[in-house]
Amino acid sequence: MTKQLHLGAFMRPVGIHTAWWRYPGAYPDANFNLKHLISFIQTLERGRFDAFFMADHLAVLNMPMAALRRSGTATSFEPMTLLSALSMVTERIGLIATGSTTFDEPYHVARRFASLDHISNGRSGWNIVTTSNPDAALNFGMTEHVEHDERYRRAREFYDVVTGLWDSWADDAWLRDPKSGLFFDPERLHVLDHKGEQFSVRGPLNIRRPVQGWPVIVQAGASEAGRQFAAETSEAIFASARTIEDGRRFYADMKSRMKALGRSADHMKILPGALVIVAPTRAEAKEKQALLDSLVHPDSSLPNLSMRLGVDASGFDLDGPLPEIPQTNASQSGRDTLVALARRDNLTVRQLAQMVGGYGGLQMVGTPGEIADTMQEWLETDASDGFNIMFHTVPAGLDDFVNMVVPELQRRGLFRREYEGTTLRDHLGLPRPENRFFPTARQDAEAAE
Ligand SMILES: Cc1cc2nc3c(=O)[nH]c(=O)nc-3n(C[C@H](O)[C@H](O)[C@H](O)COP(=O)(O)O)c2cc1C
């Protein structure tokens, strides 16, 4: 079978472009309107998407107020609460949420994702982030953000504890035998007793093993520390490549890191974020893009650039080239991508700021056929295994994608017409992890009950 495309929908916020909410016909209150969110996820399920993704930031976005007050990306629902609600009105689509390893505790995270996995019958995924927004520290009793590599060291141990907790119970631990009066078999229960550098967690988890064994492990970091952590642990990556060449380099790097670790390269799906603007003709799609960008106020562009670079850009010469940008403690890969782009395309600070003020990542603009061509090229030349789609506005951008792009991808045999399985692991073609403490447990014991 030809390599298949996997599609996630980036839905927190519902539009990544800062001006999505000003676009004609937009639902400006959509981030907090459950009725709208239900209709979005049902449309995505009709479009056979692999997953609905809720990012999370634990602070209002760290933009200066002049820009923040104009941005439709400032606030959204807490992801696990929303996904629990959305699991009740959907049957197949995966439900991925961000969970922070810097500002949360492994026992909390293990419980929440295990619960969502049961509630949704095996559809949950955990996007492990170390949290990029430094303002989050101020909401958790700290005066400054934890240093970058230290965040990743904590994340590694955090992951070991969470996955260890998910393995607390063998799948066949549950006797529930009215005759003997035994509810479970203590021999099939493992007490983790973790004592590490960062965490001391006795366990066991007070929740049975998730339906998927473990919720799907996702990551979005791209620094050296982030890549290595992802190669060791992740099953999907939300990548941030802006060009197909960058995509290929990242893809090859990640898959070769996995092979060096003895992991199968198929067991990680690499999904770059892509803002898609589609219309029946190329001219109409370009018009939509121009209209959207024209709605970005100048107040938004420079502060946005500062945030993305991790330095104050307000004193830069607007019509000069981007000066040298030092390393900071903020997101490294985001900064590197922008600097490389400015150098490559000889952009002035003004040009870069205007672009970033709306959305600075990968965009695909064109007809359904052109969008499908681009996606197919990324897929077939190993630049990605699919995409995490961002919509230029809601509901129109989301409807356009499902009504125009999905049928074209299906016609080409690149994307499913029906879900074949029921879990997020099924959709992504990922195996159910064996329980490390009960390797001989009958994994299907519960399913056979
Ligand atoms: C598609 C995508 C989604 C992300 N979602 C989150 C998120 O929900 N919360 C967060 O703190 N960071 C999020 N990030 C940022 C990453 O977790 C990470 O901090 C960033 O890519 C920089 O990582 P690095 O420091 O390893 O380069 C996301 C990044 C991408 C590309």
Ligand as a Chemical Component Dictionary entry (heavy atoms), coordinates in Angstrom:
data_LIG
# 
_chem_comp.id                   LIG 
_chem_comp.type                 NON-POLYMER 
_chem_comp.pdbx_formal_charge   0 
_chem_comp.three_letter_code    LIG 
# 
loop_
_chem_comp_atom.comp_id 
_chem_comp_atom.atom_id 
_chem_comp_atom.alt_atom_id 
_chem_comp_atom.type_symbol 
_chem_comp_atom.charge 
_chem_comp_atom.model_Cartn_x 
_chem_comp_atom.model_Cartn_y 
_chem_comp_atom.model_Cartn_z 
_chem_comp_atom.pdbx_ordinal 
LIG C1  C1  C 0 2.732  22.093 16.634 1  
LIG C2  C2  C 0 3.364  22.527 17.925 2  
LIG C3  C3  C 0 2.627  22.474 19.081 3  
LIG C4  C4  C 0 3.158  22.890 20.291 4  
LIG N1  N1  N 0 2.398  22.852 21.418 5  
LIG C5  C5  C 0 2.907  23.335 22.570 6  
LIG C6  C6  C 0 2.109  23.385 23.727 7  
LIG O1  O1  O 0 0.970  22.974 23.721 8  
LIG N2  N2  N 0 2.646  23.897 24.868 9  
LIG C7  C7  C 0 3.938  24.369 24.922 10 
LIG O2  O2  O 0 4.362  24.817 25.983 11 
LIG N3  N3  N 0 4.714  24.331 23.817 12 
LIG C8  C8  C 0 4.220  23.837 22.657 13 
LIG N4  N4  N 0 4.993  23.814 21.557 14 
LIG C9  C9  C 0 6.381  24.247 21.680 15 
LIG C10 C10 C 0 7.270  23.034 21.882 16 
LIG O3  O3  O 0 6.842  22.191 22.914 17 
LIG C11 C11 C 0 8.667  23.446 22.184 18 
LIG O4  O4  O 0 8.730  24.183 23.354 19 
LIG C12 C12 C 0 9.198  24.260 21.091 20 
LIG O5  O5  O 0 9.001  23.608 19.866 21 
LIG C13 C13 C 0 10.671 24.493 21.321 22 
LIG O6  O6  O 0 11.300 23.306 21.652 23 
LIG P1  P1  P 0 12.837 23.257 21.818 24 
LIG O7  O7  O 0 13.192 24.196 22.923 25 
LIG O8  O8  O 0 13.160 21.817 22.120 26 
LIG O9  O9  O 0 13.373 23.695 20.513 27 
LIG C14 C14 C 0 4.489  23.377 20.339 28 
LIG C15 C15 C 0 5.257  23.416 19.160 29 
LIG C16 C16 C 0 4.713  22.998 17.964 30 
LIG C17 C17 C 0 5.566  23.060 16.721 31 
# 
loop_
_chem_comp_bond.comp_id 
_chem_comp_bond.atom_id_1 
_chem_comp_bond.atom_id_2 
_chem_comp_bond.value_order 
_chem_comp_bond.pdbx_ordinal 
LIG C1  C2  SING 1  
LIG C2  C3  SING 2  
LIG C2  C16 DOUB 3  
LIG C3  C4  DOUB 4  
LIG C4  N1  SING 5  
LIG C4  C14 SING 6  
LIG N1  C5  DOUB 7  
LIG C5  C6  SING 8  
LIG C5  C8  SING 9  
LIG C6  O1  DOUB 10 
LIG C6  N2  SING 11 
LIG N2  C7  SING 12 
LIG C7  O2  DOUB 13 
LIG C7  N3  SING 14 
LIG N3  C8  DOUB 15 
LIG C8  N4  SING 16 
LIG N4  C9  SING 17 
LIG N4  C14 SING 18 
LIG C9  C10 SING 19 
LIG C10 O3  SING 20 
LIG C10 C11 SING 21 
LIG C11 O4  SING 22 
LIG C11 C12 SING 23 
LIG C12 O5  SING 24 
LIG C12 C13 SING 25 
LIG C13 O6  SING 26 
LIG O6  P1  SING 27 
LIG P1  O7  DOUB 28 
LIG P1  O8  SING 29 
LIG P1  O9  SING 30 
LIG C14 C15 DOUB 31 
LIG C15 C16 SING 32 
LIG C16 C17 SING 33 
# 
